[in-house]
């Protein structure tokens, strides 16, 4: 029984390391929603990320920290302290994102139901 527990622990560590190793990079989605072009750009670095969204009338973006739990990537934007930035069209109202890691080339935005592909 103890050997089985050690096996599961090592398997979990190996899977976690393999996922984190290949997650960095630039991801993109371009498509059409309600007749208007829609574009997401996501750049994941070692300890931070930045995400931007372009639509007909706005181009909000945010920078923050990310973490992985199992096969899900969690993005949390940094808190904005300047009120004028919050009122601009560059402020991203949505501050938290969940992305399912499909493989090291694709991430699925769970709430938007779109797939970002690595550039």
Steps between C-alpha positions, in 0.01 A plus 500: 500500500783737583665434161177594327484829693861582407422419135201736494702776667784470247255483211331822619837679533612391153172609338506837678858573396436400140201732474674801654808454284317551171239762598705815430450673167263711295147381426242651267140469390343681205137454411163662446229543763159654420635619167795686653867397505630376835864446597671380817876513557657331802867508590612270781841553653677317782313675782254741334265543206330767296175458314331733254167492324414691184150564378330765293490772767749397768842355558534424872799322649640395835817365658515259790613171650407147400492160665423146392290247688466161333408576135365852558690827461374782723573860400449780754546861388682745726286749688469837328543795740460791257134593448564659159638169372184325621286743301693463174418255220830326581376372837400135506193456721545125521796447735516119533520236228497120499657317209507125447838374381427285195867446413817709481366675188135573595308653789120513526340805665231322698245783534547632145513151344782597263839341439821700507780355286871552551658728241 
